[in-house]
Amino acid sequence: MGIFKARHLLIPAVALAVSACNFGGSKPKAPTGQVVATVGGHEITVRQLNAELNGAAPVAPAAQKEQKRAALNFMIERTVLADDARKQGIDKDPDFILLGQRAMDTLLAQQLQAKVAAAVPAITLDEANRFENANPNIFAERKIFEVDQIRMNQPSDRAILAKLQPLKTLDEVVSLLTESKIPFQRATSTIDAVGQNPKLIDAIVALPPQEVFVFPAGNQIMINQVKSARTEPFTGDAANKYAMNVLRMERTQTAVQRQMAAILAKAKSTIVVSKDYAPAKAAPAPAAATTAKTGG
C-alpha cells in the first residue's frame, strides 16, 4: 500500500485483499471485461479505477500493477464502509446532506473550469519562439544567481514588512528579525531563471549591485542578496517545451478567469443577500477631494 499514497481510510488493521473479496454467501464469479471488482451489488470499473489514479504520483512501469492493486483495495474499503453508513442512515443526516451539497457544488465548479481549460487553443512553436526571444534572461542568456538568502514565515504583524523596506543589507535584516524575536533561517541558495516569473528575473537583473530584494514563496518570505551570477543558455527542444508549457498555463489561467468572471457578472442580478451580510458601504469621499473635483 506504500505506493498508492493519495488517501487512506482510517481502518485499524483491516486489509481487504483484492484477490480474496468474498462478502458472504456463495463465492461470486470473478469479474471480467471493464469490471475490475464487485462489492456487494456494486461494480468497480476500469474507468473508475483510472479516475482514482488520476493525479497520483507517477511510478516506474514495474510498480504500476501494485499501484493499481493498492488503489483498487482503497476503493473496495471505501465502498464497503459507505454501504454500511447508508444502512445506518448517515446519508439522511442533515449535516451530511449539507456536506454532500457543498462537495457537489465544488466538483461542478471545478469541472466547469476544466471544461473551459480544455477548450483553450494549443500553443504553437512560433508562439514559443517569440516568448523565448522576448525573455533572453531565461533562455538564450539564462541567468543563475547565487544568493545569500534569509527565509522567514509571513509575519502576523504586517508592520514588520514596512520596517524591512528601507534596509540595505542582510545583516540589517538579521538585526531587525532578531530584535523582533522572529525566527528565520539564513543560507546560501540558488535562483535559476528557469521556473521563475520572467518579470522577477528581469527585476533582479536590473538591480544595483548588492541590492537586497524580497519576494514571497507560499507562506514564506525570501530576502535575498546576489553574491554572483552566471549565464547558462537554455535552448533547443527542452526550451521550446518549457516555453509552450508556460504560455499554455498563462493562456489557460486567463481564459478560466475571464469566463468565470463573465458567468459571475451575468448572475449578479439574481443574487440577493440579507442586509446583515451585505458588503459594507464605501466611506464618503473627503470634502476636500469633492471640492477639487468640482473646481470649487
N, C-alpha and C positions, 0 to 999 in steps of 0.2 A: 504493500500500500504506500510505500515511501515515494514511489514515482509520481503518483497522482495526488498532488497536494492542494488542489484548488479549494476544497471544502471537505469537512468530515463531520458527521453527526456525532453527538455526544452519547455514544453507546458503550457501556462498560463491558469490554471483553466479549463483544458479540461479533464473531466473524462469520458472516453468511457466505460461505464458499459458493462461488458462481457455478461451479460444476456439480454442486450437490444440493440444489434447491428443491426441496420436496416439502410442501406445506400441508401435509396430511392427505389421507385417502390413497387411492392408487397413484402410482408414480405417473405423472403426465408425460406425453411424448416430448422428445427433445424438439425445440423449435427449429424451423428451417426458413430458408429464404431471407426475407427482410426482417424477420423477427429474431432477436438475439436472446430473448428470455421472456418467460411468462411468470407473473407473480399473482397468484390467485386468478382473478378474471382479467388481469391487465396484461397487455403486451408491451414489451420494450423493443423498439425497432432500431435498425441501423441508423436511421436518420436522427432519432432521439439521442443515441449514443454519440454520434458525431457532434451534435449540438452541445452535449455535455462537455465534450473535449475542446470545444471552440474556446480559444483564449488560454488553454493550458500551456504550460511551458513546453517547448519542443524537446523531444528526447531522441536519442540515437535510434536508428531503424531496428536494431536488435532488441530495444527495450519497449517498442511501441505496442507489442502484443500485451505485455504486462501492464502497460499504462491503460489499455482498453479494458483489461480484466478488472483493474482497480476502479476505474470509472463506472463500469457496469455494476460492480459489487456495491458501490456507493448508491447508485440509482435503485438497486433492489432494496437496500436497507431503508432508503427514503420512502419508497412505495409502501413497504410493509408498515412502517410507522405512521405514514399518512392515512392508510386504510384504518388502522386502529384508532387514530384520532377521530376519523369520521364516525366510527362505531360509537365513540364516546360522546358524539355530538359537538365536538370542539369547532367544527366548521360552521355551526349555527350560532356560536358565541358572538355577541355584538362587537367585542374588541377584535376578534379575528376577522369579521366582515370588514371592519374599518381598515385593518392592515391589508387585507386582500385587495380592497379597492385602491388603496394607495399604491400597492405594488403593481397592480394592473395599469393604473394611470401612468406610473413611472415607465413601465415597459413600453406602453404605447407611445409615449413622448420620445423615448429612445429610438424606437423603430421608425418613427416619423423622421427623426434626424438622420437615421441610417439610410432611409429611402432617398432623402434629398442628397446625401453624400454620394450614394451610388450613381446618381444621375449627373454628377459633375464630369465634364469632358476631360479626357486624358491629357496629360502634359506632353507636348511634342519635344523632340530632340532640339529643334530650333529654339523653342522657348527656354529649354535648359541651358543651351549655349549662351543665349543673351543674358540669362541670370548669372552665369559664370563670369562673363565679360564685365558685368556691372559690379561684381564683387571680387576683385582680384585678391583682396586680403584673405579670402577663404580658399581661393582656387589657385590661379597662376602664381600668386605671391603669398600663399598661405602662411599665416603667422602662428608661431607657437611661442607663448610667453612663459617665462619662469617668473613666478611672483612670490613675494613674501606675503603671506595671507593670514588674516585673522577671521575665524569663524565664530559666530555667536548666534544664539536664538533671537528671533524677533522680540525686542523688549516690550514688556507690558506697559512701561512708561514711555510714551511716544516722545517725550521731551528729550530723551537720550539721543534720538536721531538728529534732533536740531543741534544738540551740543557737538555731534560728530562733524557737522558741516564745515566749520572753519579750520579743523585740524589738518595739519600739513604732513605729518609723519606718522608711521605706525607706532612709534614709541609714545607719541602724544595720545594716540588712541588707547594704547595699553594703560597709560596712567589714568585716563578717564574711566575706563571699564573697571580697573582695579579699585579706584576710589569709590565708584558707584556700586561695588560688590556684584558686578555682572560677570558670570562665568564665560570663558572664551577659550579657544584653542588657537595657537599660533604655529604655523609650519610653512615650509616651502611647498608650493604647488605648481601645477602646470595648467595653463589655459590654452587649449587648442582651438583655433578659429573654426575648424570643422565641428559642427554640433552646437555652435553658438549663434545667437541672433546677429545678423550682419551689421545692424546698427550699433550693437555693443562693441564689436570688433573695430569698426571704423572709429568709434569714440575713443577706444583705448589707443589706437594708432595715433590719433590727433592730440593725445595728452602731452603736456610738457614733461620733460624728464623728471622722474622721481615723484610725480603727482600721485596722490592717493585717490583711489576710486572705489566706489561701493556699488554692489548690485545684489538683489535678492535671489535666493535659491530655495524655493519651497518655504519652509518655516524658519529658514536661517538667513543671515546676512553675511556676505563675504566682503571684507575690507582688504584691499589689495594695493601692493606697490610693485611695479615691474622691476625685476632685477636684471633681466636680459631678454632678448627676443631673437628668434632665428626664423629663416624662411625655408619652408619645405613645400615645393609645389604639389598641388593636388589636382591631377589631370586624368584624362583618359576615361575609360568606361565607368570606373568607380566614381569619378567626379560627376559624370553625366547622371548616373543613377541617383546619387545623393541630391543633386540639384533638382531632378524631377520629383523626388520624394518631398523635398522642402516645398516646392511650388504646389504639389498636389495637396499637401496639408494646409497650406495657406489658402488655396482656392476652395478647398472643401470647407474650411472654417468660415470663410467669408460667405459662401453660399448658404450654409446652415444658419448662420447668424441673420443674414438678410431675410431668408424665408421664415424663420421663427418670428422675427420682428414684424413681418408683414401679417402673419397669422394673428399675433397678439394685438396688433393695431386694428385689424378687422373686427376682432371680438370685443374691443374696448367698449363699444356702445351697449353691449349686452351685460356688462358687469355692473352690479350694484353692491356696494359694501356698506355694512352697518356704520352709522356715524361714530360709534365707539372705536372702530378700526380704520376709519378713513385717514388718508395721509394728512399730515399736519399742513395747515395753510402757510404759504410763504409769508415771511415778515414783510411789512410795507417798506417801500424804498425810503431812505432818509430824505428829509425835507430839502437839504442842500442839493442832493442829486436831482430831485424833481425840478427844482428851480433852474438848475443848469440845463436840463433837457428842454425846458420851455423857454429858455432865454431870458427869464425874469431876474 
